[in-house]
Amino acid sequence: MADGVIHTVGRRKEAVCRFYLKPGSGKWDVNGRTLGDYFPRATLVSAIQQPFTATDTLGRFDVRAKVEGGGMTGQAGALR
């Protein structure tokens, strides 16, 4: 972690998410799109952001993620 980037993989059902986290301004990039564009349902967006709100770190990290496989709910769970 010399450059301050955390990389991890999340899985849920058939969905797989490669997740990169680094200190920043709270920008989300999911498969080249913003979080709200990729997941249009507000319930999924709030579920994805729940770990950040629970730790009071929402807006402090930039997130870059690549999700594939499964459905929309499974991808949201893998990203969470």
C-alpha positions in Angstrom: 0.0 0.0 0.0 2.9 2.4 -0.8 0.7 4.5 -3.1 -2.3 4.6 -0.7 -4.6 2.5 -3.0 -6.5 -0.4 -1.5 -7.5 -3.2 -3.9 -10.0 -5.9 -3.0 -12.5 -8.3 -4.6 -16.1 -8.7 -3.5 -18.5 -11.4 -4.5 -22.3 -11.9 -4.2 -24.2 -14.7 -5.9 -22.8 -14.7 -9.5 -21.5 -11.1 -9.4 -17.8 -10.2 -9.0 -16.5 -6.7 -8.1 -12.9 -5.5 -8.3 -12.7 -2.5 -6.0 -10.0 0.2 -5.7 -10.2 2.7 -2.9 -7.9 5.7 -2.4 -8.1 9.0 -0.4 -9.9 11.7 -2.3 -13.0 13.7 -2.7 -15.7 11.0 -2.8 -15.8 10.4 -6.6 -17.4 7.1 -7.7 -16.5 5.3 -11.0 -18.3 2.1 -11.6 -17.6 0.6 -15.0 -16.7 4.0 -16.3 -20.0 5.6 -15.1 -21.0 7.4 -11.9 -22.6 5.4 -9.1 -26.1 6.9 -9.7 -25.9 6.3 -13.5 -24.9 2.6 -13.1 -27.3 1.9 -10.3 -30.5 4.0 -10.9 -32.4 2.7 -7.9 -31.8 4.9 -4.8 -32.1 1.9 -2.5 -29.2 0.2 -4.1 -27.1 3.4 -4.0 -27.8 3.8 -0.3 -27.0 0.1 0.4 -23.7 0.5 -1.4 -22.8 3.6 0.5 -23.9 2.1 3.9 -20.4 1.0 5.0 -19.1 4.6 4.4 -22.0 6.2 6.3 -21.6 3.7 9.2 -17.9 4.7 9.5 -18.5 8.4 8.8 -16.2 8.4 5.8 -18.6 9.1 3.0 -17.0 11.6 0.7 -13.4 11.0 1.9 -12.4 8.3 -0.6 -12.5 7.9 -4.3 -13.8 4.6 -5.5 -13.1 2.9 -8.8 -14.9 -0.4 -9.4 -15.4 -2.9 -12.1 -18.4 -5.2 -11.6 -19.6 -8.0 -13.8 -21.9 -11.0 -13.8 -25.2 -11.5 -12.0 -28.0 -9.0 -11.8 -28.2 -5.5 -10.6 -28.9 -6.5 -6.9 -26.0 -9.0 -6.9 -23.6 -6.5 -8.4 -24.7 -3.9 -5.7 -24.1 -6.5 -3.0 -20.6 -7.4 -4.4 -19.7 -3.7 -4.5 -21.0 -3.2 -0.9 
